[in-house]
Amino acid sequence: MGKLSPKQHRFTEEYIKDMNPVKAATRAGYSPKTARYASEWINEKNLQKPTSKFNPDIKAAIDALLQAMRDKCLADAYEVEAYLTSVLRGQTSSEIVVIEGTGDGRSKARKMKKAPDERERLKSAEILAKRHGLTDAKLNVNHFIPPAYYGENDLE
């Protein structure tokens, strides 16, 4: 990726806020006339034109920023598996609201930490088992055993 001017760098940061190239160009300090053409700057077809005023590094910078946002926001397979394992082992806790009587027909709500119950731990184990191929929903019968008939000589 090549070097961007400060204004181009600002444009990429502004663009990922609302994905509106015209507003992003305006906020980045481009003139209103130049900002009108901002949607063409990030158009993939313009990257192919040899006479384009568009810097292809802007598109690469936008893609890199979007990828960084996705990486930060989305859990990967390792993170999901680590979480399910911690639930299975009872190492997590959740916050629940408990209502307690205080006397005279009154009650008070308070927050309380709760470890995973048996059902939650079992569900985590089930998901992990499926993930690792430890369960098979189908019954596999590999050998055919012919039926045996007893007492066939007694039939007449």
N, C-alpha and C positions, 0 to 999 in steps of 0.2 A: 504494500500500500504506500502510495506516494505521500508527499507532504501537502497538507491543506493550509490555506491561509486562515488567519484567525476568524474572518467573517464566514468562510466555508465551514470551519469547525463549529462555529456557533449555530450555523444553519442546521447541521446534522443533529445537534443537541436539541434544537427547537423543533425540528421535524418529528422526532420520536415522541414528543409530548402529545400531539394531536393528529399526526399523520396528514396535516394540511400544509402542502408545500408553499402556498401563497402566504399564509399567515406566518409560517416559519421564516420565510425569506424576509418578510416585513419586520418581524421581531429580531432577526439577525442583523438588521441594519441596511438591507438592500433598498434601493429606491423603489417606489411604487411601480414604475414602468418595468424594472427588472423583475420585481416580485411576481408580476403577472405571468411571466414565463417560467416560473419556478416549477410548475407541474411538469413541464417538458424536461427540466433538468434531470429529474429522477426517473423519467420514462426509459424503460429498457431499450426501446428502439433507438433512442438518441445516442446510446452508448456505441452503436454500430456505425453511426455516421462519422466519416472522417473530418467533416467540417464543423462538427458540433462544438459549441462553446462549453459544453458540460465537461466537468472534470470527473472521470470515472472513479476517482478516489472518493468522491462524495458518496456514491452508491455503496462502495465497499465500507466506508466508515459508518454509514447508516446500518448496513447489514451487521457489522460487528457490534454496534450498540444494541441492536434488537436481539442479537444472539446472547449478549451478556445479560440483557433483561430476562430472557427466557431461562437462561441457566440459573439466574438468581431466584426466579420465582417458582420454577418447576422442580419437583422432587425427581431424582433419578432412581434407578432400580436399586442401587445400594442403599440409599436413604430409606426407601419404602421397606426393604427387607430388614434393615436395622431397627426400624420402628416396630414392625410386626414382631420381631424377635424380642424386643424389650417388653412389649405387651404380653407375649407368651410367657416370659419369665417373671412377670409381675413387677417390673422395674419402673413402670410409668404410673402416673396418677392423674386423675381428672378432678375437676372442682364441681361439687354438687351443692345444691341448696337444701338445707335441712330445716324443717319447721319444728320448733320445740314449744311445748306449753310452758308458760311462765306463771300460771295460776290465775284465778279469778276469770277464767274463760278467755284469757289472752294468750297469744302466741308470738313467737319471735323467730324470724328467719335468719339463719347464719350460713356462711359458706364453709364447706368442709372438704378436705382432700380425701379421695377414695382411690384405692388400688383397683386394678382390673378384677372383675369377678370371674367366676369359673366360665361362664358363657362367653365373655369377651376373650379370655385366654384360649378357649377352645376354638373360637372363630379364627383367631390369629394362627393357631396351629394348623387349622384346615387350609387356610390360604397359603401358608408356607409349604405345606405338604403338596398341594397342587402345583405350586411354583417349581418345586424340586422333583416333580413326577413321582411322588411317593404314593399317590392314590391313583386308582384306575377305576373309573365308573363302570366299566364293562368287565364281566367275568370271562376270563380267557380259559377255555378248555382245550388243552393241547393234545390229549390222547382220547381216542375213542375206545370205549370198553363195550364189547357186545353184551347185550343182556343175557343173563343166564336164566333158564327155565328149570324149575325144580318140580318134580312130581309129574313130568309129562307122560311117564309110563302108566301112571294111575288114571289117566283120562281115557274114558271109553264110552 
